[in-house]
Each structure stands twice: as C-alpha cells, then as structure tokens.
Amino acid sequence: MPSFQTRLKITGLKPGNPPEAVMAAAVEALETRHHVESNQIELSAGVPQLNLRFLVEATEYGGENQQARESAAMMRDAVERVALTGALTVLRRNRGRWAPV
C-alpha cells in the first residue's frame, strides 16, 4: 500500500477550542478513509505544523495520488472547524524519499 504524508500549517486556534482538538480533528478525518500510520506536531519556521502519515489502498498511481489529495483536503476542512490553517502539502513515499504529489 502506498504511503502518503500531509503537512498542514496551523496559524491559530478558533475560540473555545483546546490545542489537542486540532490533531484529534485531523486524525479523525483521515481515519474515515485510510489507516493513519503516525501523527505529530512539529515547528516549521516557528509555525506549528501537523504531519500525518497514512496508507492509500493500492490501485493505479494517478488514482492513488488523487485519493491522497482529496483526503488531505477533507482533513484540512475538518481542522478548519477548530483552527486557522496555512499551507497544505501532500507527499508520496517513492523509493525511500518523500516527493510532492
């Protein structure tokens, strides 16, 4: 099964939401369609960034990439209910390296 990673910058919390609600929303959204392998929050240039790794059912290369992009967009929509977001990146693991899709 192909492995993908999303990176989503978080620029702020919406009022009334605790910080842990951000990752919970992201994981919950992705888990509706895929197996989430890992999730973590990192600082990128001083800005919090969600990093989630997930598996997509193997079909054909372009379809897998499209499914990963759609799932990442769905995850971002879920996160935007509790937080303000910035850039979203979707990467695919190819031969041990992460490459944008």
N, C-alpha and C positions, 0 to 999 in steps of 0.2 A: 504494500500500500504506500502510495506517495506521501511524503511528509512535507507539510507546509508550516509557515510561521507568519503570524501577523505582528506588526509593531504599530501601536497606536499611542500617540502623544496625548497626555491629559493636561489641560491647561487650567483646570479649576473644578471645584465641586459645585453642584447646584445646591441651593439652600435646603437644609434639613436632611442631607444625605451624609452618612459617615464614610470615611475613606475606603473601608473594606467593601462597601456596596459597589464600587467601581469594578473590581476584579470579579466579584460574585456575578454581576450582570454580564460581564464578558464571557466567563466560563459557562454560565447557564445558557447563554445564547448559542455558543458554538457546540455545546453538548447535545443540542436538539438535532444536530445533523452529523456530527463527527465525534470520534474519540479524541479527547484533549489529552495529549501526552504530558505537557508541562505548562506551567504559567508562572510568571514572575513580573515584578515591577523593577525597572532599572531607571537610573537617571541618565539622560542623554542631553548633554549641554545644559545641565541644571534643570531639565524639564522631565517630570515623571513620564515613563513610557511603559505601557503594558506589552509584554511579549508572551504570546501563546503559541505553542506548537501543537499541531493537530494532524490527523491522518484523513485522507480522502480515499474513498473506495476506488480501486483501480478500474479504469475504463479505457479512455484514449487520452493522450497527452493534453490536447486543447480543451477537452471537456473537463478534465481534472482541474486544470488551471482556472477555467471559468467557474466551476463549482467552488473553488477556494476563494476566488474574488467575491462571489456572491455571498458566501458565508462570512467573510470578513466584513462586508458592508452591513450584513444583518447584525453582526456582533457590535459594530460601531453604533448602529441605530439603538441597540439595547443600552449601551454605555451612555449614550447621549441623553437618556432619561434621567441619569443621576450625575452626570459630569459634562464639562465642556471639553471638546476634543480638538486636536490638531491633526497633523499629518498621519495618514494610514498607509502602511506598506505591507505588501503581501510577497512572501518569498517562498521558493520551492527548493528543496534539497536535491541537488544533482551531483552525483559522484563526490559526496562529502563536502560540497560547498553550497552556500545559500545564494540563490540568484533571484532577482525580481521577476515577477510574472506580470 
